Structure formats: C-alpha cells, structure tokens
C-alpha cells in the first residue's frame, strides 16, 4: 500500500510540475526569443493620435538597487477597448504588445498609445505588464491605469490608496510632442508570490 501511495505521489508531482512548466512556457513573454533593447514600441503607435511614453526604473526587492536584464512585457487593448488578436499557426496572441530588457541602470521605456475603455463591461483604460527576472518565474504586475480615465472613480482611487498600489495610476506630462509618465517598479520575491497562489 505504501508503495502504491508513493507511486501516485510521484506521478502527481510530475504531472503538477509538467502542467506548471507548460503554463509558464505558454506565457506570451516567451513569444520573442531574444529581448535586447531597453526600449520598444507597440504596433500601430505611429497611426494613433494619443501617443504616450511609459518609462522608469526597475528596482530589486530593496527598492534601491537597479535591476538589470529584467524582461518587462506589456499588452493592451486597442483604442476601442478591444484586444485585437492575431494568429501565428495555432497560437493566438494580442497584437498590441511589446517587450523590453532593462539596461544596467534598470531603465526601460515603451512607446504606445492610450488604450480605450471597454464600456460594454465597464473596463478602465489599462496596460497589462508581466515581469521575468533572470532565473526566476514570470509573474504579472497590477495593471497600469490612467489618471485621466473617466471610469477611474474617486471611490476606486480611495480604495487603491488604502489597500492597493496608487503608483499604478500613470500621471502624464507633456514632453515635446508626446505625453510621458514615469512608472518605477520594485520587484517582488517570486517565492513568496508562488507560495500565496
């Protein structure tokens, strides 16, 4: 009986690890084999009127040390609030996406456009980021929100100030002919993050 129990335990662990590995391998952050630049541009950027730049520094867990060689991936809806999907063989992916790898000072920047609200579902304007540190698993960050979004209510802001991360609200300033917002990111301990799931 103990042998049978041990056998099923090993099978269960192997299956769990395999499912976890498949889920990680399917994350869109891995769709680009090599990311080398600290700057990237979302598709259709040049055709949009509300162009923006999101930039900042990624820091290690201490909040002081710049984190180099961290891959930051973003995806977002189009100007109508819809996720425009593309196909590559059997794989579907979000068209409006980009990747950067932080430089030796932890800096990164994206050129993109203001995404639309999906008013059918009362969804705010959002950019969805994910992070991949060297030798660590991928994890998602809280979405970036927009200060000027009419759906970002006072109540939502209050709740975010109390329980969430108010720095996820991007505040833009005019820099030449583009609106720019600084968004610094402090990495988390992925072991803690995985333990909480």
C-alpha positions as a printed Julia matrix, in Angstrom:
197×3 Matrix{Float64}:
   0.0    0.0     0.0
   2.82   2.4     0.89
   4.47   1.63   -2.43
   1.26   2.41   -4.29
   0.86   5.67   -2.34
   4.47   6.65   -3.14
   3.92   5.85   -6.82
   0.83   8.08   -7.06
   2.57  10.85   -5.13
   5.47  10.85   -7.61
   3.06  10.79  -10.58
   1.09  13.68   -9.04
   4.25  15.76   -8.52
   5.46  15.09  -12.06
   2.06  15.99  -13.5
   1.85  19.2   -11.43
   5.36  20.26  -12.46
   4.62  19.48  -16.1
   1.37  21.49  -16.06
   3.16  24.38  -14.33
   6.01  24.25  -16.88
   3.55  24.22  -19.78
   1.64  27.19  -18.34
   4.88  29.16  -17.93
   6.1   28.21  -21.42
   2.8   29.44  -22.89
   3.11  32.9   -21.34
   3.41  35.48  -24.14
   6.58  36.89  -22.57
   8.34  33.91  -24.22
   6.99  34.66  -27.72
  10.05  36.77  -28.52
  13.14  34.59  -28.29
  15.65  37.34  -27.63
  14.94  40.68  -26.0
  17.93  43.02  -26.01
  16.64  46.59  -26.04
  15.52  48.74  -23.11
  13.04  50.49  -25.43
  10.21  49.13  -27.58
   7.2   50.44  -29.49
   3.69  48.96  -29.58
   2.33  48.11  -33.07
   0.18  50.88  -34.62
   1.87  53.56  -32.47
   2.52  55.88  -35.43
  -1.11  55.71  -36.59
  -2.51  56.89  -33.23
  -3.23  60.43  -32.09
  -2.88  59.92  -28.31
   0.74  58.78  -28.26
   2.38  58.14  -24.9
   5.69  57.08  -23.44
   5.86  54.98  -20.27
   9.32  54.81  -18.76
  11.03  54.22  -15.46
  13.44  52.14  -13.44
  13.01  48.57  -12.25
  14.47  48.02   -8.78
  15.42  44.91   -6.84
  13.33  43.97   -3.8
  15.18  46.5    -1.62
  13.67  49.33   -3.7
  17.13  50.92   -4.12
  19.3   48.69   -6.32
  18.54  48.96  -10.07
  17.61  45.58  -11.57
  19.37  44.89  -14.86
  18.39  42.32  -17.52
  14.77  42.1   -16.35
  12.29  41.46  -19.16
   9.17  43.59  -18.94
   6.3   42.64  -21.24
   3.14  44.67  -21.82
  -0.06  44.08  -23.72
  -3.08  46.31  -24.08
  -6.41  46.75  -25.84
  -6.79  48.95  -28.92
  -8.35  52.44  -28.91
 -11.84  50.89  -28.74
 -11.01  48.84  -25.64
 -10.88  45.56  -27.58
  -7.99  43.11  -27.59
  -7.06  42.73  -31.25
  -5.99  39.1   -31.65
  -3.56  37.8   -34.27
  -2.76  34.23  -35.27
   0.57  32.52  -35.79
  -0.27  28.94  -36.74
  -2.3   27.53  -33.85
  -1.21  30.28  -31.46
  -3.33  33.36  -30.76
  -1.77  36.47  -29.32
  -2.63  40.07  -28.5
  -1.48  42.34  -31.34
  -0.69  45.38  -29.19
   2.23  44.15  -27.13
   5.91  44.89  -26.56
   8.98  43.63  -24.7
  11.97  45.38  -23.14
  15.01  44.26  -21.18
  16.22  46.71  -18.56
  19.68  48.19  -19.07
  22.49  48.14  -16.48
  20.76  51.02  -14.63
  17.39  49.24  -14.58
  15.88  51.7   -17.09
  13.16  50.86  -19.59
  10.73  52.7   -21.88
   7.71  51.87  -24.04
   6.12  53.97  -26.76
   2.43  53.22  -27.05
  -0.99  54.87  -27.19
  -3.83  55.4   -24.75
  -5.96  52.24  -24.8
  -9.72  52.6   -24.98
 -12.32  51.74  -22.36
 -14.44  48.68  -22.96
 -17.7   50.33  -21.93
 -19.69  47.14  -22.51
 -18.01  45.69  -19.44
 -17.24  48.98  -17.67
 -13.48  48.33  -18.01
 -10.96  51.07  -17.32
  -8.11  52.02  -19.65
  -5.35  49.57  -18.76
  -1.93  48.3   -19.78
  -1.14  44.79  -18.54
   2.52  44.19  -17.56
   4.41  40.99  -16.75
   7.95  40.59  -15.43
  10.65  37.95  -15.94
  13.77  38.23  -13.8
  16.84  36.16  -14.72
  16.47  32.61  -13.33
  13.03  33.38  -11.87
   9.49  32.53  -12.96
   7.28  35.03  -14.8
   4.68  36.94  -12.82
   2.07  39.56  -13.63
   2.08  43.04  -12.14
  -1.03  45.05  -11.31
  -2.28  46.76  -14.46
  -1.21  50.33  -15.19
  -4.17  52.72  -15.04
  -4.64  56.24  -16.39
  -5.14  59.39  -14.29
  -7.5   60.94  -16.87
  -9.67  57.82  -17.28
 -13.34  58.79  -16.71
 -14.04  55.28  -15.38
 -11.39  55.59  -12.66
 -13.78  56.78   -9.96
 -12.99  58.62   -6.76
 -14.1   55.54   -4.83
 -11.71  53.32   -6.8
  -8.82  55.74   -6.18
  -9.62  55.83   -2.47
  -9.65  52.03   -2.28
  -6.35  51.87   -4.16
  -4.74  54.38   -1.8
  -5.88  52.34    1.18
  -5.33  48.75    0.03
  -3.51  48.78   -3.28
  -0.72  50.47   -5.14
  -1.6   54.08   -6.03
   1.58  54.34   -8.16
  -0.08  52.11  -10.77
  -2.05  55.19  -11.89
   0.01  56.81  -14.64
   0.19  60.61  -14.5
   1.29  62.1   -17.79
   3.23  65.28  -18.51
   3.9   66.82  -21.9
   7.45  66.13  -23.16
   7.83  67.7   -26.58
   5.06  66.29  -28.78
   4.29  63.28  -26.57
   2.76  62.61  -23.16
   5.13  60.77  -20.81
   4.67  59.06  -17.44
   7.3   57.62  -15.12
   6.45  54.21  -13.64
   9.09  52.74  -11.38
   8.72  49.07  -10.48
  10.0   47.25   -7.39
  10.4   43.52   -7.93
   8.88  41.04   -5.5
  10.18  37.77   -4.12
   8.73  35.24   -6.54
   8.99  32.51   -3.89
   6.56  34.48   -1.7
   4.33  35.15   -4.7
   4.18  31.46   -5.65
   3.55  30.43   -2.04
   0.48  32.7    -1.9
  -1.1   31.14   -5.02
